[in-house]
Amino acid sequence: MIPGITLTDGLTAFAPGDYLTGSISWSSSERPAWLELRLFWYTEGKGTQDIGVAIRERFTDPGHHGEKTFNLKAPSHPLSCSGRLVSIRWALELVSSDDQPVVKVDVVIAPGARETVLGHVE
């Protein structure tokens, strides 16, 4: 499967409440039972990694190839931030029922569509 995620106008940074819009595409010799687009957050850095899925959009019986549009509202929390010990990141990922490689696009969700850098004073 050759999956893809395209965000409208190439935007990858959003404020809470903004809409992440775009499309997913796929092409496969095997027909997957489903495809799922996920908007999720995860921690990165020291300690145990935490992960949370905010939104799932499942497409059943998608066929061998195609394209679908999406329109997801950015959650209000947790906010994207980067610190010396830990960071909170957001991403979109497209997964399929046939265990093919996942495609992932990193995004920022924070006030002003700008990641907060902890310990940094402007």
QUICORSUL-V944389 format. One record per residue. RES is the residue in three letters. SS is DSSP state (H for helix, E for strand, C for the rest). PHI is phi in whole degrees, -180 to 180 (none if undefined). PSI is psi as a letter, one per 40 degrees, with the letter a starting at -180 (NA if undefined). Layout:
RES & SS & PHI & PSI
RES & SS & PHI & PSI
This chain:
MET & C & none & h
ILE & C & -113 & g
PRO & C & -88 & i
GLY & E & -152 & i
ILE & E & -127 & h
THR & E & -123 & h
LEU & E & -93 & i
THR & H & -56 & h
ASP & H & 59 & e
GLY & H & 70 & e
LEU & C & -68 & h
THR & C & -128 & e
ALA & E & -127 & h
PHE & E & -140 & i
ALA & C & -89 & i
PRO & C & -54 & h
GLY & C & 92 & e
ASP & C & -67 & i
TYR & E & -106 & h
LEU & E & -90 & h
THR & E & -120 & i
GLY & E & 167 & a
SER & E & -146 & i
ILE & E & -112 & i
SER & E & -140 & i
TRP & E & -156 & i
SER & E & -153 & h
SER & C & -150 & i
SER & C & -74 & d
GLU & C & -94 & i
ARG & C & -90 & h
PRO & C & -69 & i
ALA & C & -71 & d
TRP & E & -159 & i
LEU & E & -125 & i
GLU & E & -137 & h
LEU & E & -98 & h
ARG & E & -124 & h
LEU & E & -106 & h
PHE & E & -141 & i
TRP & E & -118 & i
TYR & E & -154 & i
THR & E & -98 & i
GLU & E & -141 & h
GLY & E & 132 & a
LYS & C & -70 & i
GLY & C & 86 & a
THR & C & -74 & h
GLN & C & -78 & h
ASP & C & -108 & i
ILE & E & -141 & i
GLY & E & -143 & h
VAL & E & -94 & h
ALA & E & -88 & d
ILE & E & -141 & h
ARG & E & -125 & h
GLU & E & -128 & h
ARG & E & -103 & h
PHE & E & -116 & h
THR & E & -91 & i
ASP & C & 46 & f
PRO & C & -76 & e
GLY & C & 87 & a
HIS & C & -72 & d
HIS & E & -154 & i
GLY & E & 166 & a
GLU & E & -149 & h
LYS & E & -134 & i
THR & E & -94 & i
PHE & E & -138 & i
ASN & E & -150 & g
LEU & E & -115 & h
LYS & E & -84 & h
ALA & C & -65 & h
PRO & C & -67 & i
SER & C & -86 & e
HIS & C & -162 & i
PRO & C & -72 & i
LEU & C & -92 & i
SER & C & -63 & h
CYS & E & -153 & i
SER & E & -131 & h
GLY & C & -131 & i
ARG & C & -69 & d
LEU & C & -101 & d
VAL & E & -149 & i
SER & E & -131 & i
ILE & E & -112 & h
ARG & E & -120 & i
TRP & E & -120 & i
ALA & E & -156 & i
LEU & E & -104 & h
GLU & E & -138 & i
LEU & E & -116 & h
VAL & E & -123 & i
SER & E & -132 & i
SER & C & -70 & e
ASP & C & -95 & e
ASP & C & 57 & f
GLN & C & -80 & i
PRO & C & -55 & i
VAL & C & -86 & i
VAL & E & -106 & h
LYS & E & -133 & h
VAL & E & -126 & h
ASP & E & -76 & h
VAL & E & -135 & i
VAL & E & -114 & h
ILE & E & -129 & h
ALA & C & -164 & i
PRO & H & -53 & h
GLY & H & 70 & e
ALA & H & 56 & f
ARG & C & -132 & h
GLU & C & -61 & h
THR & E & -82 & h
VAL & E & -102 & h
LEU & C & -69 & h
GLY & C & 83 & e
HIS & C & -107 & h
VAL & C & -112 & h
GLU & C & -93 & NA
